Amino acid sequence: MLTESFVAATLAANRVPAHTTAALKDVGIFLHEFQPQSTLRHGFKKSSSQGGCVATSDSHVFAAQADKAVVNVYNRERGTQEATVPFPDRIHSVAYAKSADILVLGTEGGKLILWELATGRVTNSSASHLQAVSRLCITPKNEYILSGSADSSIHLWSLARLVSFEPLSDSYGSEEPSNAPAKTFSGHRAAITALACGHSLISTNFAVSASDDGTCYIWHISSCQALRTLLLPSLPVSITLDPADRAIYFGCNDGRIQAWNIFMHAAKSNVPLAGSSQLPPIQLLEKDSWSAPSADLGSANCLTISYDGTSLLSGHANGAIIRWDVAKHRILNEIANLGQPVTNISMLNPEGFPNQRGPKYVIPQVIKPNLEFASTRNNGTCGVPATYSHHVMITNSMPESEHDEFELALTGPGISQTMLDAAVPSLTMGSAPQALPSTDITALAKTERLEEEITKLKEQLAAIHNVEEKRKARKLARIAKRDELGMKKREAYFEAKKLGKDGDAAMKGWEQKEAEVDEESDEEALEDADQMDIS
């Protein structure tokens, strides 16, 4: 049976709701089943979180405490609080990089803190935002971090560069690793209130951002170019996207939901989404809003959508969690009322699919931040500290046919061409503190240099592989020849003994031939070494 659940978090109010039971009195994070039945499964206490300050992994829940410089860590399997982690600055936003197992924290001072959960290593970005980081978003394959701030800017960061031990440059050398943003989207004129990104590959992916100035922008992530401008009848404070990127849903400060169907509008306007930054703003009409049943609901602080895209959940300021029918644009029912303003809500991956496999590994215990890693500059040829260790628990093994592309590259003959092609633009865009537009000649030159170096490396690998194959073939032939000579030597020995002659003398000729084979093999080994050096 398919089971779908969600995690919701609240901001503690001064009053305790009358309908709150004693068991839920101090609960701030709720694990709630969505289907097949709507019921509360578990509650985590001692948390009060602002919007965008809760993130969920397969094994843990992370909640930044409102008005405090701490993050509460909860173990989902045990249902307990595992740790309370202090930080030097207050945390205003949190995001989890899935499969990288990195928690990204946005601080009050405008920095990003990247915490590797399985190692304890912490890295910091530069303070590029002038004010607090209000919203965070991570692209599907962890290429980039999008950070929105109260200063109206949205920065694009290369996650790989922020956590790298060694400088990543196109010249193997001398550049310091950049902890500054790769690009900036600066279309808004007021504080960023909501931020989300699509589910496609980075080359075609887009982001949606909303601001206190009342505008919403749809923009291309790689180029930071605006594709559409949307004007809503009321202020948007939350955003979520359809699982197939067909529609964008906005939660507004008056409790209503506004939806914009991307493909329907593109068909009507006869203009594709890409390359249309010169189009006039699109005004979304008030009559098309999904109206709340009453003003008592309050602001739609957070949104999430079901796995199949048919149900939308909204968390409101009065504590209600509302289920909306996406097809009919109306409320289905109130799932729960948590008694406090709902500030965060996110749908978890469904369980119960046929032949569904769980995560390949889990983090049994989150490793608290280790400042020793941050102070270590270089330790060994690769820059990784000697004490650096990865603490995970392998949960299952998968057949080779189900391994992803990265696993096949690790266990196979090498990195595939598709992975190399995808890596080149990512490295190019993240290689400078102030990246240039994608059409700039400098960026193109860097891309060309990277491609040339990759081509040379591939040629060298192919030459080494060819030499190695020849060496193995010659070695096998030599072994077979030695076996044949050894057999003939033994036959000569026993034949001489049978005739009453000296067996050792009979083997002399064959031993000479074995020595010639060994000498020939040594010469071939020297030739192989020379070819390796040339390659």
TILO-675255 format. One record per residue (C-alpha): z, x, y. Coordinates in Angstrom, 1 decimal, padded with zeros to 4 digits, always signed. Layout:
{node {Z X Y}} ...
END
This chain:
{node {+000.0 +000.0 +000.0}} {node {-000.9 +001.3 +003.4}} {node {+002.1 +001.9 +005.6}} {node {+001.9 +002.6 +009.4}} {node {+004.8 +003.5 +011.6}} {node {+005.4 +004.6 +015.2}} {node {+008.0 +006.6 +017.1}} {node {+009.3 +005.2 +020.4}} {node {+011.8 +006.7 +022.9}} {node {+013.8 +005.3 +025.7}} {node {+015.3 +006.4 +029.0}} {node {+019.0 +005.6 +029.1}} {node {+019.9 +003.0 +031.7}} {node {+023.2 +002.6 +033.4}} {node {+023.9 -000.7 +031.6}} {node {+024.2 -001.3 +027.9}} {node {+022.1 -004.3 +026.8}} {node {+024.1 -007.2 +025.5}} {node {+022.0 -007.6 +022.3}} {node {+022.4 -003.9 +021.3}} {node {+024.3 -003.5 +018.1}} {node {+027.0 -000.9 +017.7}} {node {+024.8 +001.1 +015.3}} {node {+022.1 +001.4 +018.0}} {node {+024.3 +001.9 +021.0}} {node {+023.5 +005.6 +021.6}} {node {+020.1 +005.7 +019.9}} {node {+017.3 +007.0 +022.1}} {node {+014.5 +007.6 +019.6}} {node {+013.4 +005.0 +017.2}} {node {+011.3 +005.3 +014.0}} {node {+009.8 +001.9 +013.5}} {node {+007.5 +000.5 +010.8}} {node {+004.4 -001.2 +012.2}} {node {+002.8 -002.5 +009.0}} {node {+003.0 -004.1 +006.4}} {node {+006.2 -005.3 +008.0}} {node {+007.7 -004.7 +011.4}} {node {+011.2 -003.3 +011.0}} {node {+013.3 -000.5 +012.4}} {node {+013.6 +002.4 +009.9}} {node {+015.8 +004.9 +011.6}} {node {+017.3 +005.8 +015.0}} {node {+018.1 +009.3 +016.4}} {node {+021.0 +009.5 +018.9}} {node {+021.9 +011.5 +021.9}} {node {+018.4 +011.4 +023.6}} {node {+017.2 +010.1 +026.9}} {node {+013.6 +011.0 +027.7}} {node {+011.2 +010.6 +030.6}} {node {+007.6 +009.7 +030.0}} {node {+005.6 +012.4 +028.1}} {node {+008.7 +014.2 +027.0}} {node {+008.6 +013.4 +023.2}} {node {+006.4 +015.0 +020.6}} {node {+006.3 +014.5 +016.8}} {node {+005.2 +016.8 +014.0}} {node {+005.0 +016.0 +010.2}} {node {+008.6 +017.1 +009.8}} {node {+010.4 +017.0 +013.2}} {node {+010.8 +015.0 +016.4}} {node {+011.2 +017.0 +019.7}} {node {+012.7 +015.3 +022.8}} {node {+013.3 +016.9 +026.2}} {node {+016.5 +015.5 +027.6}} {node {+016.1 +013.8 +031.0}} {node {+017.6 +015.8 +033.9}} {node {+018.7 +018.6 +031.6}} {node {+017.1 +021.9 +030.6}} {node {+017.4 +021.2 +026.8}} {node {+015.2 +020.0 +024.0}} {node {+016.7 +018.0 +021.1}} {node {+015.2 +018.7 +017.7}} {node {+015.5 +016.1 +014.9}} {node {+014.6 +016.5 +011.3}} {node {+012.6 +013.4 +010.2}} {node {+013.2 +013.9 +006.4}} {node {+017.0 +014.3 +006.7}} {node {+017.3 +011.8 +009.6}} {node {+019.6 +014.1 +011.5}} {node {+019.7 +016.2 +014.7}} {node {+018.9 +019.7 +013.7}} {node {+019.4 +021.6 +017.0}} {node {+019.8 +021.4 +020.7}} {node {+017.8 +024.2 +022.4}} {node {+018.5 +025.3 +026.0}} {node {+015.8 +026.5 +028.3}} {node {+016.0 +028.3 +031.7}} {node {+014.2 +025.4 +033.5}} {node {+014.1 +021.7 +033.1}} {node {+011.4 +020.3 +030.9}} {node {+009.1 +017.6 +032.4}} {node {+006.5 +017.2 +029.6}} {node {+006.1 +018.1 +025.9}} {node {+003.1 +018.3 +023.5}} {node {+002.8 +019.4 +019.9}} {node {-000.2 +021.5 +018.7}} {node {-000.8 +020.3 +015.2}} {node {-001.8 +022.8 +012.5}} {node {-000.8 +025.6 +015.0}} {node {+002.9 +024.5 +014.9}} {node {+003.4 +025.3 +018.5}} {node {+005.5 +023.1 +020.9}} {node {+004.1 +023.3 +024.5}} {node {+006.6 +022.6 +027.2}} {node {+005.8 +021.9 +030.9}} {node {+008.6 +023.0 +033.2}} {node {+009.9 +021.9 +036.6}} {node {+008.7 +025.1 +038.1}} {node {+005.0 +024.6 +037.1}} {node {+004.9 +026.9 +034.0}} {node {+004.0 +026.3 +030.4}} {node {+006.3 +027.5 +027.6}} {node {+004.8 +027.9 +024.2}} {node {+007.3 +027.9 +021.4}} {node {+006.1 +028.9 +017.8}} {node {+008.4 +026.7 +015.7}} {node {+008.1 +028.6 +012.5}} {node {+008.7 +032.1 +014.0}} {node {+010.9 +031.5 +017.1}} {node {+008.4 +033.4 +019.3}} {node {+008.1 +032.2 +022.9}} {node {+005.4 +032.9 +025.4}} {node {+005.1 +031.8 +029.1}} {node {+002.1 +031.1 +031.3}} {node {+002.0 +032.0 +034.9}} {node {+003.4 +029.5 +037.4}} {node {+000.0 +028.1 +038.4}} {node {+001.2 +024.6 +039.3}} {node {+002.9 +024.3 +042.6}} {node {+005.1 +021.5 +041.3}} {node {+006.4 +020.2 +038.0}} {node {+004.1 +019.8 +035.0}} {node {+004.1 +016.0 +034.6}} {node {+001.7 +015.5 +031.7}} {node {+000.4 +017.6 +028.8}} {node {-002.5 +017.1 +026.4}} {node {-004.0 +019.3 +023.7}} {node {-007.6 +019.2 +022.4}} {node {-008.0 +018.1 +018.7}} {node {-008.6 +021.6 +017.3}} {node {-006.0 +023.3 +019.5}} {node {-008.6 +025.1 +021.6}} {node {-007.2 +024.2 +025.0}} {node {-004.1 +022.8 +026.7}} {node {-004.5 +020.3 +029.6}} {node {-001.6 +020.2 +032.1}} {node {-001.3 +017.7 +034.9}} {node {+001.1 +018.2 +037.7}} {node {+002.7 +016.4 +040.7}} {node {+000.6 +018.7 +042.9}} {node {-002.5 +016.7 +041.8}} {node {-004.2 +019.5 +039.9}} {node {-005.1 +019.6 +036.2}} {node {-005.3 +023.1 +034.6}} {node {-007.2 +024.0 +031.5}} {node {-005.5 +026.8 +029.4}} {node {-006.8 +028.7 +026.4}} {node {-004.0 +028.3 +023.8}} {node {-005.3 +031.3 +021.8}} {node {-005.0 +033.6 +024.8}} {node {-001.5 +032.4 +025.7}} {node {-000.1 +033.2 +022.3}} {node {-002.2 +036.3 +021.5}} {node {-000.3 +039.6 +020.9}} {node {-003.2 +041.8 +022.0}} {node {-005.7 +041.4 +024.9}} {node {-008.8 +039.4 +024.0}} {node {-011.7 +040.8 +026.0}} {node {-015.4 +041.2 +025.5}} {node {-015.2 +045.0 +025.7}} {node {-012.5 +045.7 +023.1}} {node {-010.3 +047.3 +025.6}} {node {-008.7 +047.5 +028.7}} {node {-008.1 +044.0 +030.1}} {node {-004.5 +042.7 +030.2}} {node {-004.1 +039.3 +028.4}} {node {-004.5 +036.5 +030.8}} {node {-001.7 +033.9 +031.1}} {node {-003.3 +032.1 +033.9}} {node {-005.5 +028.9 +033.5}} {node {-009.1 +029.2 +032.6}} {node {-010.3 +026.4 +034.8}} {node {-009.0 +023.6 +037.1}} {node {-010.0 +020.0 +037.6}} {node {-009.2 +019.1 +041.2}} {node {-010.6 +015.7 +041.7}} {node {-007.3 +013.9 +042.3}} {node {-005.5 +013.8 +045.6}} {node {-002.0 +012.7 +044.4}} {node {+000.4 +013.3 +041.5}} {node {-001.0 +013.0 +038.0}} {node {+000.5 +010.0 +036.2}} {node {-001.4 +009.9 +032.9}} {node {-003.7 +012.3 +030.9}} {node {-005.5 +012.0 +027.6}} {node {-008.5 +013.6 +025.8}} {node {-011.0 +012.4 +023.3}} {node {-011.3 +013.3 +019.6}} {node {-014.7 +015.1 +019.5}} {node {-015.6 +018.8 +019.4}} {node {-014.8 +020.8 +022.5}} {node {-018.4 +021.2 +023.6}} {node {-018.8 +017.4 +024.0}} {node {-015.2 +016.3 +024.5}} {node {-014.0 +014.6 +027.6}} {node {-010.6 +013.9 +029.3}} {node {-009.3 +010.9 +031.2}} {node {-006.8 +011.3 +034.0}} {node {-005.0 +009.0 +036.4}} {node {-003.2 +009.6 +039.6}} {node {-000.9 +008.0 +042.2}} {node {-004.0 +007.8 +044.4}} {node {-005.2 +004.9 +042.3}} {node {-008.2 +006.7 +040.8}} {node {-009.1 +007.5 +037.2}} {node {-011.6 +010.2 +036.4}} {node {-013.5 +010.8 +033.1}} {node {-014.5 +014.5 +033.1}} {node {-016.1 +017.0 +030.8}} {node {-013.4 +019.4 +029.5}} {node {-015.6 +022.5 +029.1}} {node {-017.1 +022.4 +032.6}} {node {-014.4 +020.4 +034.4}} {node {-017.1 +018.3 +035.9}} {node {-016.4 +014.6 +036.7}} {node {-018.6 +012.2 +034.7}} {node {-017.2 +008.8 +036.0}} {node {-014.8 +007.6 +038.5}} {node {-012.9 +004.3 +037.8}} {node {-011.0 +002.2 +040.3}} {node {-008.4 -000.1 +038.8}} {node {-006.8 -003.2 +040.5}} {node {-003.3 -001.8 +039.9}} {node {-001.8 +001.7 +039.5}} {node {-002.3 +003.2 +036.0}} {node {+000.7 +005.0 +034.5}} {node {-000.4 +005.5 +030.9}} {node {-003.7 +006.1 +029.0}} {node {-004.8 +006.0 +025.4}} {node {-008.2 +006.2 +023.7}} {node {-009.8 +004.4 +020.9}} {node {-009.8 +006.5 +017.7}} {node {-013.6 +006.7 +017.8}} {node {-013.7 +007.2 +021.6}} {node {-015.4 +003.9 +022.2}} {node {-013.0 +002.5 +024.8}} {node {-010.2 +003.7 +027.2}} {node {-007.0 +001.7 +027.7}} {node {-004.8 +001.9 +030.8}} {node {-001.2 +000.7 +031.1}} {node {-000.5 -000.4 +034.6}} {node {+002.6 -000.5 +036.8}} {node {+002.6 -004.3 +036.9}} {node {+002.7 -004.6 +033.0}} {node {-001.0 -005.5 +032.5}} {node {-003.5 -003.6 +030.3}} {node {-006.9 -002.6 +031.5}} {node {-009.7 -001.7 +029.1}} {node {-013.0 +000.0 +029.7}} {node {-015.7 +000.0 +027.0}} {node {-017.6 +003.2 +027.3}} {node {-020.7 +002.4 +025.4}} {node {-021.0 -001.2 +026.7}} {node {-021.0 +000.1 +030.2}} {node {-023.5 +002.9 +029.4}} {node {-025.8 +000.3 +027.8}} {node {-025.6 -002.0 +030.9}} {node {-026.2 +000.8 +033.4}} {node {-028.9 +002.4 +031.2}} {node {-027.4 +005.8 +032.0}} {node {-025.6 +008.0 +029.5}} {node {-022.1 +009.2 +030.1}} {node {-023.0 +012.8 +030.4}} {node {-024.7 +014.2 +033.5}} {node {-023.8 +011.3 +035.7}} {node {-021.3 +012.7 +038.2}} {node {-023.3 +011.4 +041.2}} {node {-022.9 +007.8 +040.2}} {node {-020.8 +005.6 +042.5}} {node {-017.2 +004.7 +041.4}} {node {-016.8 +001.8 +038.9}} {node {-014.5 -001.0 +040.0}} {node {-012.7 -002.6 +037.1}} {node {-012.0 -006.3 +037.9}} {node {-008.6 -008.0 +037.9}} {node {-010.0 -010.9 +035.9}} {node {-010.8 -008.5 +033.1}} {node {-007.2 -007.4 +032.8}} {node {-005.1 -008.3 +029.8}} {node {-002.3 -010.1 +031.6}} {node {+001.4 -009.8 +030.7}} {node {+003.1 -013.1 +029.9}} {node {+005.7 -012.5 +032.6}} {node {+006.6 -010.0 +035.3}} {node {+009.9 -009.4 +033.5}} {node {+008.1 -006.9 +031.2}} {node {+007.8 -004.3 +033.9}} {node {+005.6 -001.3 +033.9}} {node {+003.5 -000.4 +030.8}} {node {+005.0 +003.1 +030.7}} {node {+003.3 +004.2 +027.4}} {node {+000.5 +003.2 +025.1}} {node {-000.6 +004.0 +021.5}} {node {-003.2 +002.5 +019.2}} {node {-003.3 +001.8 +015.5}} {node {-005.3 +003.9 +013.0}} {node {-008.1 +001.3 +012.8}} {node {-008.2 +000.7 +016.5}} {node {-007.5 -003.1 +016.2}} {node {-004.0 -003.2 +017.6}} {node {-002.7 -001.7 +020.8}} {node {+001.1 -001.1 +021.4}} {node {+002.6 -000.9 +024.8}} {node {+006.2 +000.1 +025.8}} {node {+007.6 -001.5 +028.9}} {node {+010.3 -001.0 +031.5}} {node {+012.4 -003.9 +030.2}} {node {+012.6 -002.3 +026.7}} {node {+009.9 -004.5 +025.0}} {node {+007.2 -003.1 +022.7}} {node {+004.2 -005.4 +022.8}} {node {+001.4 -005.7 +020.2}} {node {-002.0 -006.6 +021.7}} {node {-005.1 -007.8 +019.9}} {node {-007.9 -005.4 +021.0}} {node {-010.7 -007.8 +020.0}} {node {-009.2 -010.9 +021.7}} {node {-007.7 -009.1 +024.6}} {node {-004.4 -010.9 +024.3}} {node {-000.8 -010.5 +023.2}} {node {-000.1 -011.0 +019.5}} {node {+003.7 -010.6 +019.5}} {node {+006.7 -008.7 +020.7}} {node {+007.5 -006.1 +018.0}} {node {+010.9 -005.1 +019.3}} {node {+013.1 -004.9 +022.3}} {node {+014.9 -001.6 +022.5}} {node {+017.1 -002.6 +025.4}} {node {+016.2 +000.4 +027.5}} {node {+013.0 +001.3 +029.4}} {node {+010.5 +002.5 +026.8}} {node {+009.0 +005.8 +028.0}} {node {+007.3 +007.2 +025.0}} {node {+005.4 +005.7 +022.0}} {node {+003.1 +007.3 +019.5}} {node {+001.6 +006.1 +016.2}} {node {+002.2 +008.3 +013.2}} {node {-000.5 +009.1 +010.6}} {node {-000.7 +006.2 +008.0}} {node {+000.6 +006.7 +004.5}} {node {-000.6 +005.2 +001.2}} {node {-004.3 +006.0 +001.1}} {node {-005.7 +006.6 -002.4}} {node {-005.5 +010.2 -003.4}} {node {-003.8 +011.0 -000.1}} {node {-002.4 +014.5 +000.1}} {node {+000.6 +015.4 +002.2}} {node {+000.8 +018.4 +004.5}} {node {+000.0 +021.8 +002.9}} {node {+003.2 +023.2 +004.2}} {node {+006.2 +022.0 +006.2}} {node {+008.7 +023.8 +008.5}} {node {+012.1 +023.3 +006.7}} {node {+014.0 +024.4 +009.7}} {node {+012.8 +025.1 +013.2}} {node {+013.5 +028.7 +014.3}} {node {+015.2 +028.7 +017.7}} {node {+013.5 +030.8 +020.5}} {node {+013.8 +034.5 +020.0}} {node {+013.7 +036.5 +023.2}} {node {+013.1 +039.8 +021.4}} {node {+009.5 +038.8 +020.6}} {node {+008.9 +038.1 +024.3}} {node {+010.1 +041.6 +025.3}} {node {+008.2 +043.5 +022.6}} {node {+004.9 +044.8 +024.0}} {node {+003.4 +046.6 +021.1}} {node {+004.6 +047.4 +017.6}} {node {+002.0 +048.8 +015.2}} {node {-001.8 +048.8 +015.4}} {node {-002.1 +045.0 +015.8}} {node {+000.7 +044.5 +018.3}} {node {+002.8 +042.3 +016.0}} {node {+006.5 +043.0 +016.1}} {node {+008.0 +044.3 +012.8}} {node {+010.6 +041.5 +012.8}} {node {+008.0 +038.8 +013.2}} {node {+008.0 +036.4 +010.2}} {node {+006.7 +032.9 +009.5}} {node {+009.1 +030.5 +007.9}} {node {+007.4 +027.6 +006.1}} {node {+007.6 +025.9 +002.8}} {node {+004.4 +025.3 +000.8}} {node {+004.2 +021.7 -000.4}} {node {+001.2 +021.6 -002.6}} {node {-002.0 +023.4 -003.5}} {node {-005.5 +022.0 -003.0}} {node {-008.7 +022.6 -005.0}} {node {-011.2 +024.9 -003.4}} {node {-013.6 +022.0 -002.8}} {node {-011.0 +020.4 -000.4}} {node {-010.1 +023.5 +001.6}} {node {-011.0 +023.5 +005.3}} {node {-013.5 +025.9 +006.9}} {node {-010.8 +028.4 +008.0}} {node {-009.2 +028.6 +004.5}} {node {-012.6 +029.3 +003.0}} {node {-013.2 +032.0 +005.5}} {node {-009.9 +033.7 +004.6}} {node {-010.5 +033.6 +000.8}} {node {-014.3 +033.9 +000.9}} {node {-016.8 +036.6 +001.9}} {node {-016.3 +036.2 +005.6}} {node {-016.4 +033.9 +008.7}} {node {-019.2 +031.4 +008.7}} {node {-021.8 +031.2 +011.4}} {node {-020.6 +027.8 +012.6}} {node {-017.1 +029.2 +013.3}} {node {-018.5 +032.1 +015.2}} {node {-020.7 +029.8 +017.3}} {node {-017.7 +027.6 +018.1}} {node {-015.5 +030.6 +019.0}} {node {-017.9 +032.3 +021.5}} {node {-017.7 +029.6 +024.3}} {node {-014.0 +029.3 +023.8}} {node {-013.4 +033.1 +024.3}} {node {-015.9 +033.2 +027.2}} {node {-014.2 +030.3 +029.1}} {node {-010.7 +031.7 +028.5}} {node {-011.5 +035.3 +029.3}} {node {-010.8 +035.3 +033.0}} {node {-007.9 +034.1 +035.1}} {node {-010.3 +032.2 +037.3}} {node {-013.2 +031.2 +035.1}} {node {-016.5 +030.5 +036.6}} {node {-018.7 +027.4 +036.2}} {node {-020.6 +027.3 +032.9}} {node {-024.0 +027.8 +034.7}} {node {-022.8 +031.0 +036.4}} {node {-024.7 +034.2 +035.6}} {node {-021.6 +036.2 +034.9}} {node {-020.4 +033.7 +032.3}} {node {-023.8 +033.7 +030.7}} {node {-023.8 +037.5 +030.6}} {node {-020.5 +037.6 +028.9}} {node {-021.7 +035.1 +026.4}} {node {-024.7 +037.2 +025.7}} {node {-022.6 +040.4 +025.3}} {node {-020.3 +038.6 +022.8}} {node {-023.3 +037.3 +020.9}} {node {-024.8 +040.8 +020.8}} {node {-021.5 +042.4 +019.5}} {node {-021.1 +039.7 +016.9}} {node {-024.7 +040.3 +015.8}} {node {-024.0 +044.1 +015.5}} {node {-020.8 +043.4 +013.6}} {node {-022.7 +041.1 +011.2}} {node {-025.4 +043.8 +010.7}} {node {-022.7 +046.4 +010.0}} {node {-020.9 +044.1 +007.5}} {node {-024.2 +043.4 +005.8}} {node {-025.0 +047.1 +005.5}} {node {-021.5 +047.9 +004.2}} {node {-021.8 +045.0 +001.7}} {node {-025.2 +046.3 +000.6}} {node {-023.9 +049.8 +000.1}} {node {-020.9 +048.5 -001.8}} {node {-023.1 +046.4 -004.1}} {node {-025.3 +049.4 -004.9}} {node {-022.2 +051.6 -005.6}} {node {-020.8 +049.0 -007.9}} {node {-024.1 +048.7 -009.8}} {node {-024.3 +052.5 -010.2}} {node {-020.7 +052.7 -011.3}} {node {-021.3 +050.0 -014.0}} {node {-024.5 +051.9 -015.1}} {node {-022.5 +055.2 -015.3}} {node {-019.7 +053.6 -017.3}} {node {-022.3 +052.2 -019.8}} {node {-024.1 +055.6 -020.0}} {node {-020.7 +057.4 -020.6}} {node {-019.9 +054.9 -023.3}} {node {-023.2 +055.5 -025.0}} {node {-022.8 +059.3 -024.8}} {node {-019.3 +059.1 -026.1}} {node {-020.5 +057.0 -029.1}} {node {-023.2 +059.6 -029.8}} {node {-020.7 +062.5 -029.4}} {node {-018.4 +060.9 -032.0}} {node {-021.3 +060.3 -034.4}} {node {-022.3 +064.0 -034.1}} {node {-018.8 +065.1 -034.8}} {node {-018.4 +063.0 -038.0}} {node {-021.9 +063.9 -039.1}} {node {-021.2 +067.7 -038.8}} {node {-017.9 +067.3 -040.6}} {node {-019.6 +065.4 -043.4}} {node {-022.1 +068.3 -043.8}} {node {-019.2 +070.9 -043.7}} {node {-020.2 +072.2 -040.3}} {node {-018.2 +072.8 -037.1}} {node {-017.6 +069.3 -035.4}} {node {-016.6 +070.7 -032.0}} {node {-019.8 +072.7 -031.8}} {node {-021.8 +069.6 -032.6}} {node {-020.2 +067.8 -029.6}} {node {-021.0 +070.5 -027.1}} {node {-024.4 +069.2 -026.2}} {node {-023.2 +065.7 -025.6}} {node {-020.3 +066.9 -023.5}} {node {-022.8 +068.8 -021.3}} {node {-024.7 +065.5 -020.8}} {node {-021.4 +063.8 -019.9}} {node {-020.7 +066.5 -017.3}} {node {-024.2 +066.0 -015.8}} {node {-023.5 +062.2 -015.5}} {node {-020.2 +062.9 -013.8}} {node {-021.8 +065.4 -011.4}} {node {-024.6 +062.9 -010.6}} {node {-021.9 +060.3 -009.9}} {node {-020.0 +062.6 -007.5}} {node {-023.2 +063.2 -005.5}} {node {-023.9 +059.4 -005.3}} {node {-020.3 +058.9 -004.0}} {node {-020.9 +061.4 -001.2}} {node {-024.2 +059.6 -000.3}} {node {-022.3 +056.2 -000.2}} {node {-019.6 +057.7 +002.1}} {node {-022.3 +059.0 +004.4}} {node {-024.0 +055.6 +004.6}} {node {-020.6 +054.0 +005.3}} {node {-020.1 +056.3 +008.2}} {node {-023.6 +055.6 +009.6}} {node {-022.9 +051.8 +009.3}} 
END
